[in-house]
Amino acid sequence: MEEVKKQVPCWISGIEPSKELLAASGTQILEIECREQPERLHELIRSYASDSAVRAELKKFRDLASKNGPVLFIGMGASFCSSISGSILLQSHGRSSFSVDAGEWLHYSSTVWDDAALSVLLTTSGESAELVELFKKGGNRGLGLICNNPASTCWNLAGNKLPILAGPEYGNATKTYTNATAASIILASEILDRPWEEEAERVTEIFSANLDRVFAMRNDLEKFCRGASNTEIIGRGAAFGGAVMSALCIREMSGYRAAAHTGAGFRHGPNLDVDASHVAVIFALGRVAELGVKLAQECNRRGGKVVLVSTEERDATDTLFPVRIDAVPEPWEGITSLLVPQALTLGMVEQTGCRLPPRFQYGVMEQ
């Protein structure tokens, strides 16, 4: 009889998890990693402000972006979501920039790729097949990488690279989304020659202070949303990135269906079938906050329930669950908006069980 060979574990970033983490359930890991977010975010901000190697990389990105053409952020899943804050910041300050799906870009956009001044590829693992292929096809184009795995294929292929510095992550994309979003905002700020250090430190303090308060609501949030056939997450601007990531978090961890929309996209379509089976999580944040409040009122009139995330204190009703989070400068609401859906997801998996097993190792990543 042939000897059965044991497969050697391929730990994320080559780092073996602690025994405590290996013994934890998916629900426990979700909370652990959510609560690590403020510390990891602070570490990234400190590194991007003062680490000479990171500062040198930021200058290389800035030089590439000085050429004519748009700045592209290219990613998939949580990595795509985390780039939206960066492209929104550049757009808001007059620089052409877009966030695009890596798979779509790979297969359909090669004829216009030369028009970009800088293409920033984002991948947590550094092993996503589409991102690896884009680096191989990139040639002499201005390419850069934002990645959490310095032992990965993409990291080795990239000539210009910035670390996400979130540490290994075994549940949903919590720390990596938060840090990659911050990295995108900082990079966009550097391209614009816009000061960001004080602003970023203040955001970290706000994020940390709001996390405990919002997570304390998770059981009430879960009860309010329990039984919904449809869960819609709605945001505008940078908060749309938070909405997409929120829907991924709910679906991956709980198995319940959730969908993300822009405010205008929701109004001109899904809003038409809102009824008592719907729960909408609406981010009424940033310069268009009042449009979110108006949409919440319309959903309530149609019989739907709303979790309204805003910077104002509001009265609760049977169909409105208001959550106040402290205001942050645009586009940092792409990070703070995620706290409420994370708390809701944690409440859901504590109630019904965690669907996604701990991701202690990556399998083969294929297109």
C-alpha positions, 0 to 999 in steps of 0.5 A, a space after each residue: 500500500 502506498 504511503 499517504 502523503 500529508 499535504 503541507 499547509 500553505 499558511 497565509 503569508 507563510 505565517 502559521 496561526 496561533 493555537 488559540 486562533 486555530 481552535 476558534 470558530 468562524 464566528 469568534 474569528 470574525 469578531 477577533 479580526 473586526 476588533 483588530 481593525 483600529 490597531 492595524 489601521 494605526 500601524 498602516 498610517 504610521 508606516 505610510 507617514 514615516 517608513 522610508 521604504 514606503 515613502 520611497 514607493 509612494 513617490 514612485 507611484 506619484 511620479 507615474 501618476 504625473 503623466 497624462 491619463 487616468 489613474 486606474 484602481 483594478 481589483 476584485 471582490 473586497 480589493 475592488 471595494 477598497 479602491 473606490 475611496 481612492 478613485 472617488 477622492 481623485 475624481 472629487 479633486 479634478 483628477 480622472 480616476 476609476 475603479 474597475 473589475 480585474 476580470 473584466 479589465 483583463 478580458 475586454 480592455 487591453 485596447 485602451 490600457 495604454 491610455 492610463 497613466 497609472 494602474 494600481 492593482 489591488 489584491 489581498 492574497 497576491 495570488 488571484 489569477 486575474 491579477 497575476 495575469 494582468 502583471 504578466 501582460 502589463 509590459 512597460 505600462 505604469 503599474 503598481 501593487 497594493 497587497 497584503 502578502 509579500 511572499 506572493 506571486 504578484 508581489 514578486 512580479 511588481 516593480 512598484 508596491 505598497 503593503 496593506 500591513 493587515 497581518 494574516 486574515 482568516 475570516 471575512 475581509 475585515 482588516 484587509 478591506 480597512 487597511 487597503 481602503 486607507 492605503 488607497 486614500 493615502 495614495 490618492 492624497 499623495 498624488 494630489 499633494 494633499 496633506 493626510 496624516 492628521 486627518 488619518 490619525 483622527 479617523 483612526 480614533 473615531 473608528 476605534 471609539 465607534 466600534 465598541 458602541 456599534 458592536 454593542 448594538 449587534 443583537 438589536 440589529 439582528 432582531 430588527 433585520 431578522 426574517 427579511 427576504 431581501 437585504 439591500 445595502 445602499 451608499 454613495 461615493 466612498 460609502 458605496 465601497 462600504 456597501 459592496 463590502 458589507 453585502 459580501 460580508 453578510 453573504 459570505 459569513 451568514 449565507 443570507 442574500 444581500 445586495 449593494 446599490 448606489 443610492 441612484 441605482 437603488 432608486 431607479 430600480 430595486 426601490 420599486 419592489 420594496 415591501 415589508 419583506 425588505 430591510 435596507 441598510 442606508 448610509 446617509 453620509 458625506 455630502 449627499 447625506 440628505 439623499 440617504 435620509 430621503 430614500 429611507 423615508 421612501 422605503 418606510 412609506 413603501 412598508 420596508 424596514 431601514 437601518 439608517 446610518 448617519 451622523 445625526 441622532 434620530 428617533 427609532 420606530 418599528 420600521 426605522 433603526 437609526 445608528 449614529 456614527 461620528 463624522 469623518 472627512 470624505 472619503 474616509 466614510 468608506 471605512 467607518 460605514 462598514 462598522 454597522 454591517 459588520 456588527 449586524 453580520 456578527 449578530 446574525 452568525 451568533 444567532 444562526 451559525 457561521 457559514 464560512 469556515 476559517 480560511 487558514 490556507 489559500 487553495 489554488 486560485 483560478 479564473 
